Amino acid sequence: MDDFGLIIALLALVTTFIFLIIGILSLVRKSGKAKKQFRNAGISFVVMIIGFVVFGMNSEPTETATPEPTTEEEKDVTDEESASEEQVEEEEEVVEEAEKEAEKTPQQKMIEGIQALFASKQAFDSGSYIKGDIPPGEYAFVSFAGSGKYYSENDASNNIIDNNNFDSFGYVYVHGAGNIESQGVLISTVAFPTLDVSGAKQIYEVLNNVTDYKDAGFYKVGVDIPAGAYVLESYGEGYAAVLAGPIGKSDIVDNELFNGRYSVTVSNGQYLQMSQSKISQ
């Protein structure tokens, strides 16, 4: 509708010229109609003027509405919307972190869990330590891909208190008396609940991607294996020992070198050390 005045004005302009031309021709021919044609041209001209005026009025720019000041209620709504958006972003971040955590392998989670214990001195990486570095207590010794298997602790005179070459995993008692050499990771038995494990065997299985491990190792009875009678089968010359405690407090209850099969009975709280052999039943 804004262009309606312009359309009328243009049509009137055309008709004005037409009536003027017809009027001039009538005047030349003396047909007596020239006066009428000039009048029609005048009317068309007036209509043209009116059309342009109407078009000009409709084409005037409209004023931009000035936004009213934000009221307290509107401000509260805006704040609520911003808070809601922040909450959504936080929830999305939580979901994203949960998805990343779900994608981690059990091995990755175990490694991260053990590393987190380093700061609280509940776990210690492979390496050499001096008196006071490692608090006294019982620790799981766990080897992993690329690590060694040797552990020893010396007294203040640098005499060996106890040492052992672990086939896979085991337990040691740290006296805090002198230098310690550990080629595997040491994890305090107190920290087992934090890692959601029951013993050294379970940590070893997760770190090395094995299940139902029954091969050579240093088992804690009642934790890694239940109490009872076991048949061991050697590959080469096997060794089995029943001990009253971990390395460092390892009084031998019974031990034997064997080739083939060997039967042993163990009780809760004892330790079963096996080398070059496995539990067959």
Secondary structure, 3 states (H helix, E strand, C coil): CCCHHHHHHHHHHHHHHHHHHHHHHHHHHCCCCHHHHHHHHHHHHHHHHHHHHHHHHHCCCCCCCCCCCCCHHHHHHHHHHHHHHHHHHHHHHHHHHHHHHHHCCHHHHHHHHHHHHHCCCCEECCEEECCCCCCCEEEEEECCCCCCCEEEEECCCCCEEEEEECCCEEEEEECCCCCEEECCEEEEHHHHHHHCCCCHHHHHHHHCCCCCCCCCEEEEECCCECCEEEEEEEEEEEEEEEECCCECCCCEEEEEEECCEEEEEECCCCEEEEEEEEECC
